[in-house]
Amino acid sequence: MREKEISLESSFEHHAAIQSMVSETFLDADSGHAADDVYQQNGRLNAQLLVRNAKILLAAGDIPLAKNIFRALVESGESLGIAYSGLGGCYELEGKLDLAIKAYREAIIFEPTFGCLFALSELYIKKEDFTAAVGTLLRAMNLQRLQTPQVFDLHKGLGSCYMRLGQLNNAESHYRKAYEINPGSDNLHVNIGSLAMKKGDLSTALLHFKEGARINPLNGQSFTGIGLAQTGLGNKEAAHDAFALALGIDIHDVTSIYHLVKSAYELKKFDVVAALLHKYIQHNAVNSNILYSYAGIQYHRGMLKESLEECEKLLALKADHEGAKKLKEMILQKMAH
């Protein structure tokens, strides 16, 4: 099973940039009174009405119709900043990231808003183009009349990007500025803890991960971080318990699954990991490594019949799995005695 790093994208709430972009770019369009006719008396499209309708459609989840409205505005040359921003949001919700990036970049030409720039930076991060993300976030930092929470998000995002680029001093600088604005952010503490881990300062990392968990006991990545720091410090029992807590919050956490299995074997404690592996298998796509781990755990628990069943499942998926073949042979030998 391949270990994964803690996801540093915890700096960004899912689709938060889209929501910010929608609220921000539609603010002017919502002001005043719009007539109910699609076309104005001068023959031009009633952009205010159309944008308002597109906003309603987006909120209702009707992306195709909202996208048609934004395309009509683009073709007519009306409210291009809002129109391209809306198209970018629609494409992002559809998972068409390259088209979303293109649309957001067009929007910024006409109307460089915080929401649009932040949404663009999120997409660059998803595509792991951290250099482009940094440039976009720095451009957003130069906008006028930024609100304090927006400045916080920008510094936090820059810290994450610089950390991914290996520029740890720059990352620390921006995280420090974010901390000065909002020391009560659990996600920020996770990111600062991740930075401390990269620097090899496990004690500081543990402090920040614990603080993140204290602020938000439902932040699974805080407990994953605690587990990793405790592992590095040689505290195997504490690490085991932290990984179990992380999986109790987010059963999809592959990093915690990997380390919990490893610590279970080291401590010869199999009941907790067995229950969590069973739950993971129920809620995730079939994974040969996970099935093999579960079969092995059941074997060590003395659950030979259950272990054999998992081996059979695995071999049905991957007939050449040598580990499963060997484990099955061991099980059959033990059952024969």
Contacts in CASP RR format, 6 or more apart in sequence:
PFRMAT RR
TARGET T0000
AUTHOR 0000-0000-0000
METHOD contacts of the structure
MODEL  1
MREKEISLESSFEHHAAIQSMVSETFLDADSGHAADDVYQQNGRLNAQLL
VRNAKILLAAGDIPLAKNIFRALVESGESLGIAYSGLGGCYELEGKLDLA
IKAYREAIIFEPTFGCLFALSELYIKKEDFTAAVGTLLRAMNLQRLQTPQ
VFDLHKGLGSCYMRLGQLNNAESHYRKAYEINPGSDNLHVNIGSLAMKKG
DLSTALLHFKEGARINPLNGQSFTGIGLAQTGLGNKEAAHDAFALALGID
IHDVTSIYHLVKSAYELKKFDVVAALLHKYIQHNAVNSNILYSYAGIQYH
RGMLKESLEECEKLLALKADHEGAKKLKEMILQKMAH
1 254 0 8 1.000
1 257 0 8 1.000
1 258 0 8 1.000
1 261 0 8 1.000
1 289 0 8 1.000
1 290 0 8 1.000
1 293 0 8 1.000
2 258 0 8 1.000
2 289 0 8 1.000
3 255 0 8 1.000
3 258 0 8 1.000
3 259 0 8 1.000
4 254 0 8 1.000
4 255 0 8 1.000
4 258 0 8 1.000
5 194 0 8 1.000
5 255 0 8 1.000
6 190 0 8 1.000
6 194 0 8 1.000
6 221 0 8 1.000
6 224 0 8 1.000
6 225 0 8 1.000
6 228 0 8 1.000
6 255 0 8 1.000
7 221 0 8 1.000
8 160 0 8 1.000
8 163 0 8 1.000
8 164 0 8 1.000
8 191 0 8 1.000
8 194 0 8 1.000
9 125 0 8 1.000
9 126 0 8 1.000
9 160 0 8 1.000
10 187 0 8 1.000
10 190 0 8 1.000
10 191 0 8 1.000
10 221 0 8 1.000
11 153 0 8 1.000
11 156 0 8 1.000
11 157 0 8 1.000
11 159 0 8 1.000
11 160 0 8 1.000
11 187 0 8 1.000
11 188 0 8 1.000
11 191 0 8 1.000
12 122 0 8 1.000
12 125 0 8 1.000
12 153 0 8 1.000
12 157 0 8 1.000
15 92 0 8 1.000
15 93 0 8 1.000
17 115 0 8 1.000
17 118 0 8 1.000
17 119 0 8 1.000
17 121 0 8 1.000
17 122 0 8 1.000
18 89 0 8 1.000
18 92 0 8 1.000
18 93 0 8 1.000
18 119 0 8 1.000
20 114 0 8 1.000
20 115 0 8 1.000
20 118 0 8 1.000
20 119 0 8 1.000
21 85 0 8 1.000
21 86 0 8 1.000
21 89 0 8 1.000
21 113 0 8 1.000
21 115 0 8 1.000
21 116 0 8 1.000
21 118 0 8 1.000
21 119 0 8 1.000
22 55 0 8 1.000
22 58 0 8 1.000
22 86 0 8 1.000
22 89 0 8 1.000
24 113 0 8 1.000
24 114 0 8 1.000
24 115 0 8 1.000
24 116 0 8 1.000
25 81 0 8 1.000
25 82 0 8 1.000
25 85 0 8 1.000
25 86 0 8 1.000
25 107 0 8 1.000
25 111 0 8 1.000
25 113 0 8 1.000
25 115 0 8 1.000
25 116 0 8 1.000
26 51 0 8 1.000
26 52 0 8 1.000
26 55 0 8 1.000
26 82 0 8 1.000
29 47 0 8 1.000
29 48 0 8 1.000
29 51 0 8 1.000
29 52 0 8 1.000
29 55 0 8 1.000
29 79 0 8 1.000
29 82 0 8 1.000
30 52 0 8 1.000
30 55 0 8 1.000
32 48 0 8 1.000
34 46 0 8 1.000
34 48 0 8 1.000
34 49 0 8 1.000
34 52 0 8 1.000
35 46 0 8 1.000
35 49 0 8 1.000
36 49 0 8 1.000
37 46 0 8 1.000
37 49 0 8 1.000
38 45 0 8 1.000
38 46 0 8 1.000
38 49 0 8 1.000
38 50 0 8 1.000
39 45 0 8 1.000
39 46 0 8 1.000
40 46 0 8 1.000
44 76 0 8 1.000
44 78 0 8 1.000
45 72 0 8 1.000
45 73 0 8 1.000
45 76 0 8 1.000
45 78 0 8 1.000
47 73 0 8 1.000
47 78 0 8 1.000
47 79 0 8 1.000
47 82 0 8 1.000
50 69 0 8 1.000
50 72 0 8 1.000
50 73 0 8 1.000
50 78 0 8 1.000
51 69 0 8 1.000
51 73 0 8 1.000
51 79 0 8 1.000
51 82 0 8 1.000
53 69 0 8 1.000
54 66 0 8 1.000
54 69 0 8 1.000
54 70 0 8 1.000
54 86 0 8 1.000
55 66 0 8 1.000
57 63 0 8 1.000
57 65 0 8 1.000
57 66 0 8 1.000
57 69 0 8 1.000
58 66 0 8 1.000
58 86 0 8 1.000
58 89 0 8 1.000
58 90 0 8 1.000
63 90 0 8 1.000
63 93 0 8 1.000
63 94 0 8 1.000
66 86 0 8 1.000
66 90 0 8 1.000
67 87 0 8 1.000
67 90 0 8 1.000
67 91 0 8 1.000
70 83 0 8 1.000
70 84 0 8 1.000
70 86 0 8 1.000
70 87 0 8 1.000
70 90 0 8 1.000
71 83 0 8 1.000
71 87 0 8 1.000
73 79 0 8 1.000
73 80 0 8 1.000
73 82 0 8 1.000
73 83 0 8 1.000
74 80 0 8 1.000
74 83 0 8 1.000
74 84 0 8 1.000
74 87 0 8 1.000
77 83 0 8 1.000
80 106 0 8 1.000
80 107 0 8 1.000
80 110 0 8 1.000
80 111 0 8 1.000
81 106 0 8 1.000
81 107 0 8 1.000
81 110 0 8 1.000
81 111 0 8 1.000
81 116 0 8 1.000
82 107 0 8 1.000
82 111 0 8 1.000
83 107 0 8 1.000
84 103 0 8 1.000
84 104 0 8 1.000
84 106 0 8 1.000
84 107 0 8 1.000
84 110 0 8 1.000
85 103 0 8 1.000
85 104 0 8 1.000
85 107 0 8 1.000
85 111 0 8 1.000
85 113 0 8 1.000
85 115 0 8 1.000
85 116 0 8 1.000
85 119 0 8 1.000
86 103 0 8 1.000
86 107 0 8 1.000
87 99 0 8 1.000
87 103 0 8 1.000
87 107 0 8 1.000
88 99 0 8 1.000
88 100 0 8 1.000
88 103 0 8 1.000
88 104 0 8 1.000
88 107 0 8 1.000
88 119 0 8 1.000
89 100 0 8 1.000
89 103 0 8 1.000
89 104 0 8 1.000
89 119 0 8 1.000
91 97 0 8 1.000
91 99 0 8 1.000
91 100 0 8 1.000
91 103 0 8 1.000
92 100 0 8 1.000
92 119 0 8 1.000
92 123 0 8 1.000
97 123 0 8 1.000
97 126 0 8 1.000
97 127 0 8 1.000
100 119 0 8 1.000
100 123 0 8 1.000
101 120 0 8 1.000
101 123 0 8 1.000
101 124 0 8 1.000
101 127 0 8 1.000
104 116 0 8 1.000
104 117 0 8 1.000
104 119 0 8 1.000
104 120 0 8 1.000
104 123 0 8 1.000
105 120 0 8 1.000
107 113 0 8 1.000
107 116 0 8 1.000
108 116 0 8 1.000
108 117 0 8 1.000
108 120 0 8 1.000
112 139 0 8 1.000
112 143 0 8 1.000
113 143 0 8 1.000
114 140 0 8 1.000
114 143 0 8 1.000
114 146 0 8 1.000
114 150 0 8 1.000
115 140 0 8 1.000
117 136 0 8 1.000
117 137 0 8 1.000
117 139 0 8 1.000
117 140 0 8 1.000
117 143 0 8 1.000
118 137 0 8 1.000
118 140 0 8 1.000
118 150 0 8 1.000
118 153 0 8 1.000
118 154 0 8 1.000
120 136 0 8 1.000
121 133 0 8 1.000
121 135 0 8 1.000
121 136 0 8 1.000
121 137 0 8 1.000
121 140 0 8 1.000
121 157 0 8 1.000
122 133 0 8 1.000
124 130 0 8 1.000
124 132 0 8 1.000
124 133 0 8 1.000
124 136 0 8 1.000
125 133 0 8 1.000
125 160 0 8 1.000
125 161 0 8 1.000
128 164 0 8 1.000
130 161 0 8 1.000
130 162 0 8 1.000
130 164 0 8 1.000
130 165 0 8 1.000
131 165 0 8 1.000
133 157 0 8 1.000
133 161 0 8 1.000
134 158 0 8 1.000
134 161 0 8 1.000
134 162 0 8 1.000
134 165 0 8 1.000
137 154 0 8 1.000
137 157 0 8 1.000
137 158 0 8 1.000
137 161 0 8 1.000
138 158 0 8 1.000
140 146 0 8 1.000
140 150 0 8 1.000
140 154 0 8 1.000
141 151 0 8 1.000
141 154 0 8 1.000
141 158 0 8 1.000
146 154 0 8 1.000
148 181 0 8 1.000
149 182 0 8 1.000
151 181 0 8 1.000
152 178 0 8 1.000
152 181 0 8 1.000
152 182 0 8 1.000
152 185 0 8 1.000
155 174 0 8 1.000
155 175 0 8 1.000
155 177 0 8 1.000
155 178 0 8 1.000
155 181 0 8 1.000
156 174 0 8 1.000
156 175 0 8 1.000
156 178 0 8 1.000
156 185 0 8 1.000
156 187 0 8 1.000
156 188 0 8 1.000
156 191 0 8 1.000
157 174 0 8 1.000
158 170 0 8 1.000
158 171 0 8 1.000
158 174 0 8 1.000
159 170 0 8 1.000
159 171 0 8 1.000
159 172 0 8 1.000
159 174 0 8 1.000
159 175 0 8 1.000
159 178 0 8 1.000
159 191 0 8 1.000
159 195 0 8 1.000
160 171 0 8 1.000
160 191 0 8 1.000
162 168 0 8 1.000
162 170 0 8 1.000
162 171 0 8 1.000
162 174 0 8 1.000
163 171 0 8 1.000
163 191 0 8 1.000
163 194 0 8 1.000
163 195 0 8 1.000
163 198 0 8 1.000
166 198 0 8 1.000
168 195 0 8 1.000
168 198 0 8 1.000
168 199 0 8 1.000
171 195 0 8 1.000
172 195 0 8 1.000
175 188 0 8 1.000
175 191 0 8 1.000
175 192 0 8 1.000
175 195 0 8 1.000
178 185 0 8 1.000
178 188 0 8 1.000
179 188 0 8 1.000
179 192 0 8 1.000
182 188 0 8 1.000
184 215 0 8 1.000
185 215 0 8 1.000
186 211 0 8 1.000
186 212 0 8 1.000
186 213 0 8 1.000
186 215 0 8 1.000
186 216 0 8 1.000
186 219 0 8 1.000
186 222 0 8 1.000
187 219 0 8 1.000
187 221 0 8 1.000
189 208 0 8 1.000
189 209 0 8 1.000
189 211 0 8 1.000
189 212 0 8 1.000
189 215 0 8 1.000
189 222 0 8 1.000
190 208 0 8 1.000
190 209 0 8 1.000
190 212 0 8 1.000
190 219 0 8 1.000
190 221 0 8 1.000
190 222 0 8 1.000
190 225 0 8 1.000
192 208 0 8 1.000
193 204 0 8 1.000
193 205 0 8 1.000
193 208 0 8 1.000
193 209 0 8 1.000
193 225 0 8 1.000
193 229 0 8 1.000
194 205 0 8 1.000
194 225 0 8 1.000
196 202 0 8 1.000
196 204 0 8 1.000
196 205 0 8 1.000
196 208 0 8 1.000
197 205 0 8 1.000
197 225 0 8 1.000
197 228 0 8 1.000
197 229 0 8 1.000
202 229 0 8 1.000
202 232 0 8 1.000
202 233 0 8 1.000
203 229 0 8 1.000
203 233 0 8 1.000
205 225 0 8 1.000
205 228 0 8 1.000
205 229 0 8 1.000
206 226 0 8 1.000
206 229 0 8 1.000
206 230 0 8 1.000
206 233 0 8 1.000
209 222 0 8 1.000
209 223 0 8 1.000
209 225 0 8 1.000
209 226 0 8 1.000
209 227 0 8 1.000
209 229 0 8 1.000
210 222 0 8 1.000
210 226 0 8 1.000
212 219 0 8 1.000
212 222 0 8 1.000
213 219 0 8 1.000
213 220 0 8 1.000
213 222 0 8 1.000
213 223 0 8 1.000
213 226 0 8 1.000
216 222 0 8 1.000
218 249 0 8 1.000
219 249 0 8 1.000
220 245 0 8 1.000
220 246 0 8 1.000
220 249 0 8 1.000
220 250 0 8 1.000
220 253 0 8 1.000
221 246 0 8 1.000
221 253 0 8 1.000
223 242 0 8 1.000
223 243 0 8 1.000
223 245 0 8 1.000
223 246 0 8 1.000
223 249 0 8 1.000
223 256 0 8 1.000
224 242 0 8 1.000
224 243 0 8 1.000
224 246 0 8 1.000
224 253 0 8 1.000
224 255 0 8 1.000
224 256 0 8 1.000
225 242 0 8 1.000
225 246 0 8 1.000
226 238 0 8 1.000
226 239 0 8 1.000
226 242 0 8 1.000
227 238 0 8 1.000
227 239 0 8 1.000
227 242 0 8 1.000
227 243 0 8 1.000
227 246 0 8 1.000
227 256 0 8 1.000
227 259 0 8 1.000
228 239 0 8 1.000
228 255 0 8 1.000
228 259 0 8 1.000
230 236 0 8 1.000
230 238 0 8 1.000
230 239 0 8 1.000
230 242 0 8 1.000
231 239 0 8 1.000
231 259 0 8 1.000
231 263 0 8 1.000
232 239 0 8 1.000
236 263 0 8 1.000
236 266 0 8 1.000
236 267 0 8 1.000
237 267 0 8 1.000
239 259 0 8 1.000
239 263 0 8 1.000
240 260 0 8 1.000
240 263 0 8 1.000
240 264 0 8 1.000
240 267 0 8 1.000
240 269 0 8 1.000
240 272 0 8 1.000
243 256 0 8 1.000
243 257 0 8 1.000
243 259 0 8 1.000
243 260 0 8 1.000
243 263 0 8 1.000
244 256 0 8 1.000
244 260 0 8 1.000
244 272 0 8 1.000
244 273 0 8 1.000
244 276 0 8 1.000
246 253 0 8 1.000
246 256 0 8 1.000
247 253 0 8 1.000
247 256 0 8 1.000
247 257 0 8 1.000
247 260 0 8 1.000
247 276 0 8 1.000
247 279 0 8 1.000
247 280 0 8 1.000
248 276 0 8 1.000
250 256 0 8 1.000
251 276 0 8 1.000
251 279 0 8 1.000
251 280 0 8 1.000
251 283 0 8 1.000
251 284 0 8 1.000
252 280 0 8 1.000
252 283 0 8 1.000
252 284 0 8 1.000
257 276 0 8 1.000
257 277 0 8 1.000
257 280 0 8 1.000
257 290 0 8 1.000
257 293 0 8 1.000
260 272 0 8 1.000
260 273 0 8 1.000
260 276 0 8 1.000
261 273 0 8 1.000
261 277 0 8 1.000
261 293 0 8 1.000
261 297 0 8 1.000
263 269 0 8 1.000
264 270 0 8 1.000
264 272 0 8 1.000
264 273 0 8 1.000
264 297 0 8 1.000
265 300 0 8 1.000
268 300 0 8 1.000
270 297 0 8 1.000
270 300 0 8 1.000
270 301 0 8 1.000
271 301 0 8 1.000
273 297 0 8 1.000
274 294 0 8 1.000
274 297 0 8 1.000
274 298 0 8 1.000
274 301 0 8 1.000
274 303 0 8 1.000
277 290 0 8 1.000
277 293 0 8 1.000
277 294 0 8 1.000
277 297 0 8 1.000
278 294 0 8 1.000
280 290 0 8 1.000
281 290 0 8 1.000
281 291 0 8 1.000
281 294 0 8 1.000
284 290 0 8 1.000
286 317 0 8 1.000
288 314 0 8 1.000
288 317 0 8 1.000
288 318 0 8 1.000
288 321 0 8 1.000
291 310 0 8 1.000
291 313 0 8 1.000
291 314 0 8 1.000
291 317 0 8 1.000
291 324 0 8 1.000
292 310 0 8 1.000
292 314 0 8 1.000
292 321 0 8 1.000
292 323 0 8 1.000
292 324 0 8 1.000
292 327 0 8 1.000
294 310 0 8 1.000
295 307 0 8 1.000
295 310 0 8 1.000
295 311 0 8 1.000
295 314 0 8 1.000
295 324 0 8 1.000
295 327 0 8 1.000
296 307 0 8 1.000
296 310 0 8 1.000
296 327 0 8 1.000
298 304 0 8 1.000
298 306 0 8 1.000
298 307 0 8 1.000
298 310 0 8 1.000
299 307 0 8 1.000
299 327 0 8 1.000
299 330 0 8 1.000
299 331 0 8 1.000
304 331 0 8 1.000
304 334 0 8 1.000
304 335 0 8 1.000
307 327 0 8 1.000
307 331 0 8 1.000
308 328 0 8 1.000
308 331 0 8 1.000
308 332 0 8 1.000
308 335 0 8 1.000
311 324 0 8 1.000
311 327 0 8 1.000
311 328 0 8 1.000
311 331 0 8 1.000
312 328 0 8 1.000
314 321 0 8 1.000
314 324 0 8 1.000
315 321 0 8 1.000
315 324 0 8 1.000
315 325 0 8 1.000
315 328 0 8 1.000
318 324 0 8 1.000
END
